[in-house]
Amino acid sequence: MDGSGYPQGLSGEEIVFEARILGVADVVESMNSFRPYRPALGVEAALDEISRNRGVLYDANVVDACLRLFKEKGFRWNDAEAQGPTSKVE
């Protein structure tokens, strides 16, 4: 939200709401997912990241909604999908 990572230095309400939603969703999904250069970090690490940077890098209302989805509503991804490829040959 401080404009530090957004093109043209946009910040706060200058960033369209949909982009603020996508920003939080992208962080949570990418941290929870396997990447070729690192294992999945897990949803708790992702939720901690958005909580720590709530109102600084991420829209506070969007973070609050995301945290409610995971903590109060029990939303979870399929863990097998987040872990990435396996070495098991079939």
C-alpha positions in Angstrom: 0.0 0.0 0.0 3.0 2.3 0.4 3.7 2.2 -3.3 7.1 0.6 -2.9 6.4 -2.4 -5.2 3.9 -1.0 -7.6 4.6 0.5 -11.0 4.6 4.2 -11.1 4.7 4.4 -7.3 1.0 4.2 -6.9 -0.2 3.8 -3.4 -3.3 3.4 -1.3 -6.5 4.1 -3.0 -4.7 4.9 -6.3 -4.3 1.1 -6.6 -7.5 -0.4 -7.9 -9.3 -2.6 -5.4 -9.1 -5.7 -7.7 -5.3 -5.3 -7.9 -5.1 -5.1 -4.1 -7.1 -8.4 -3.8 -4.8 -10.1 -6.4 -1.7 -8.9 -4.6 -2.7 -10.6 -1.4 -4.0 -13.7 -3.2 -0.7 -14.0 -5.2 1.4 -13.8 -2.1 -0.5 -16.4 -0.2 -0.7 -18.8 -3.2 2.9 -18.4 -4.2 4.3 -18.9 -0.7 2.1 -21.9 -0.1 3.2 -23.5 -3.4 6.3 -25.4 -4.5 8.6 -23.4 -6.8 11.5 -24.9 -8.8 13.9 -22.9 -6.6 12.4 -23.7 -3.2 9.9 -25.9 -1.5 6.5 -24.7 -0.4 6.8 -22.4 2.6 3.3 -23.2 3.8 0.1 -21.3 4.4 1.1 -20.3 8.0 4.2 -18.5 6.7 2.1 -16.8 4.0 -0.5 -15.7 6.5 2.2 -14.4 8.8 3.7 -12.4 5.9 0.4 -10.7 5.0 -0.3 -10.1 8.7 3.1 -8.4 9.4 2.7 -6.2 6.3 -1.0 -5.4 6.7 -1.6 -1.8 5.8 2.0 -1.4 4.6 2.4 -3.6 1.6 -1.1 -5.1 1.6 -4.5 -3.6 1.9 -5.7 -4.0 5.5 -9.3 -4.9 4.5 -8.1 -7.5 2.0 -5.7 -9.0 4.5 -8.5 -9.2 7.1 -10.8 -10.9 4.6 -8.1 -13.4 3.7 -7.3 -14.2 7.3 -11.0 -14.8 8.1 -11.2 -17.2 5.2 -8.4 -19.3 6.5 -8.7 -18.9 10.3 -12.5 -18.6 10.8 -14.0 -20.3 7.7 -11.4 -23.1 7.5 -10.4 -22.6 3.9 -7.5 -24.9 2.8 -5.9 -25.8 -0.5 -5.2 -29.4 -1.5 -1.8 -29.9 0.2 -0.7 -32.4 -2.5 -1.0 -29.7 -5.1 1.0 -27.2 -3.1 3.9 -29.6 -2.5 5.0 -29.8 -6.1 6.3 -32.7 -8.2 7.2 -35.9 -6.6 10.1 -38.2 -7.4 7.7 -41.2 -7.6 7.7 -42.9 -11.0 4.5 -44.6 -12.0 
